[in-house]
Structures are given as structure tokens and as C-alpha cells.
Amino acid sequence: MIKKILIANRGEIALRVIRACKELGILTVAVYSTQDKYSLHVKFADEAVCIGPAPSTQSYLKASQLISAAEITNADAIHPGYGFFSENADFAQMCKEHNLQFLGPSGDIITNMGDKAKARKTMQKAGVPCIPGSDGVITDFEKIKKVAKDLGYPLLLKATAGGGGRGMRIVQNPEGLKSAYDAASSEAETAFGNGDLYVEKLVLDAKHIEVQILGDTHGNVAHFGERDCSIQRRHQKLIEESPSPIVDEELRTKLGNQAVNAANAVNYYSAGTVEFLLDKDQNFYFIEMNTRIQVEHPVTEMVSGYDLVKGQLQVHLGEKLPKWLQNFRLRGHAIECRINAEDPNHNFRPSPGTIKSLHVPGGPGVRFDSHIYSGYTIPPTYDSLLGKLITHGSTRAEAIIRMQRALEELTIKGIATTIPFHLEILKDEKFQIGNFHTGFLNTFKYKNK
């Protein structure tokens, strides 16, 4: 039995897990840095423990502090949220060694899926379509040159331990290969402690499509349809929606079946996401599996009517997935805009500071997942995410118009935000008809100066 959960995270996702725990009658422990003392996740948890100073390396990324906080509060389990230790196999193992249940997949699964080259091989063996590329990791530039020549340009160099766009470089021609290789390897070494790379053929004008999955500990895996995450800036998602405007029922079934196939290939349990690239001919290719709850999970909740975080917790309580999940149908359309403390008028410069006033939108089909409030100070130390604005409608057009209304109502004074940038995107004709891909923002002209 799990009676008390420590949430090894902060802000919006920590608050989201707290809410799910309350509905299940599970006690919660919040952890916080000295800079997060007045965050809402600290206020609404049953207990709270300060784990160190502001830098995440001295607090949220200090494994020993998290384990100690769990032990002194008699917690039974640790939920990692997303980011920080959510995909860290060593931390999952450390939890196990201290008789704490890690609320995610096992360390072995995290390792196998976290190494992008190893994951690719596993998927190929399972028959999941993969982008043409190198046969595993390449640590030597001369080998990179040979593989690049065989594959042809343009190419994509990717860090095997990568994530969030780091350790990734597009190479258009042989002349740019060496500098891209050095830059990607160096960035990956700095970010992940591992500079190994592999090579893939670059899929042009592709859509980024991901499939939400949930597996229980009894061998059952369900998928929840797809999310379209193609609106990205520097490989960071800004707008997500479900379903994708160009995926029909036949393709949805194929994507879902392959996502479940991928999960079964590694005996997956807990919440996760299988990510694909979809080309202009509607061929899709495996990119990676994220072994955690995703930032954009609310759009799937809105179209499925299923609480994914609560479902994740129930899986770890030993419950089986509800049988109806095997045959559910998407209900309407949902869109999510990530509201960041960034200034789009100045190249998305971070905008920390104190929120002087806040008005949250409401009305039918509107949801705002956030940890901010009037008077709250946005720290400069962490991710710039202020919250996630989600709208749901019976059609995509209705979800878009609701999002426009909600963005206009959402008032955050005292700091710069990405609200006006989102409004401009939603007004764009190509976005409105679903004619966009991952390169959309390369040509998008932001006019709200």
C-alpha cells in the first residue's frame, strides 16, 4: 500500500500530482528550495521539507536530500514528475534500495529507452518503423563521415543520451558536418555527461506526433490516441493538440498499435509517451520513448475523459487498467498553449519577476494548470513555464476560438509572457487549417511588437 508520496519536483507538475493524490486519499510531501518557499505546491501538500538552496544541483537534483526527506517524513513512494530525476535510472534504483517505490518504470526500462541508440535497436527488433540512420552509436568522426555519405544529406546528428533538443544538429551538406559533430558532441557531454552521437536521415516537413500510453503491472498497455506537437521553437514544444488535424482513424489505429508494440517490447508499465515523426506521405517513424508523464498530458485528458496522473498512481497501487480504455473514442478536440515567462519581442528573453496581478480565464472547456498567483515571484533559476492553458471543444475550430478567448482573458501583469505570441500563431491561416510542421516557426513572422 502507498499511503504517502513525496513529490520530487516543483511548481505546476508538483501541484498536479498533489491534486491526484488528494482524490485517492494519499498523503503528500512537497520538497522545495529556499527560493520556492512560497510556491503553491508547498502550501497545498500535507507536509513540506526544504531540501537546499536555489540552484537545482543543490536541491531538486540532490538525490541524497530527496531520499532523506522521504525517510524523515515516512513516505512510501516518490513521484518524480517530469524533468529533474524523472528519467534517471540511478535515482530509480536508489529509491528501490531505500525501500521507496519509484512512481515510474524500472531503472532497466529507463536505461534501455533513455539511450536513444539502444532504444532504436530495440524498436527495430520489435518491428516498429525507424528513420534510416546509423547502426548504433558513433564515437569517431571518420565513421560519421562514411555513414553520412551512405545516407545522403540532409542529416540529423542526435545525442544518444539527449533530450529537449540538446546535442542535436541539422547538417545540410558535407562541409558543415565537422562543426556540427563537434558542437553536438560537446553540448551533449556538457548536458548529459555523454557526448556519444548517432545519425539519422532528416525527415523534411515532418510533423511531430506522439502517442500517450499507460501500462499496468499485469501486462496490459493502453494508448490514448495521438498529440500533435509540431509547433516548436528550437526543438521545444510551444503548442500541442489532440487529435492531430491530419491523422485519420486508420492512421490513428496504426500509430496506437505501434506505440503499444513499442511498450510491450520493453515490458513497459506506468505512464509514458512514444514519439514519432510523420512525413508528408503519412509514413511514420519512431523517435524515442519518454518514460514519464509529459508536460502536455492535459490535452489527452480532455479528449479521453481520463485522469492520466491518477491512472498512473493507480497502476503503481497494483490496479489493472480499466477495460473500457481498450475501446475508447476521442471526444472533440483539445489544444494546449505553454505560457512562459519570456519576452517574444526580445528573442524570448527570460522574464523573471513579481506578478503584480493575475486573472485566470474561465468558461466552458477552459483549464489552466499553474502554480502562480498574484504576488508570486517568478525565480530566474528554473524553467520559465508559468502554466499550461488548455481548451476543449467539440471541433478543432471551436477549441481554437476558445483558446483565443482564453488567451485574451488571461492577464499576467508585472512580467513579459508568451501570451501575445500564442495569439498570433492561432490567427495564422496555415495553423488554422492544420497546414504546419516542425519548421513552422522558421518562417512565421511575429507582428505584435
Order of alpha helices (4+ residues) and beta strands (2+ residues): beta-alpha-beta-alpha-beta-alpha-beta-alpha-beta-alpha-alpha-alpha-beta-beta-alpha-beta-beta-beta-beta-alpha-beta-beta-alpha-alpha-beta-beta-beta-beta-beta-beta-beta-beta-alpha-beta-alpha-alpha-alpha
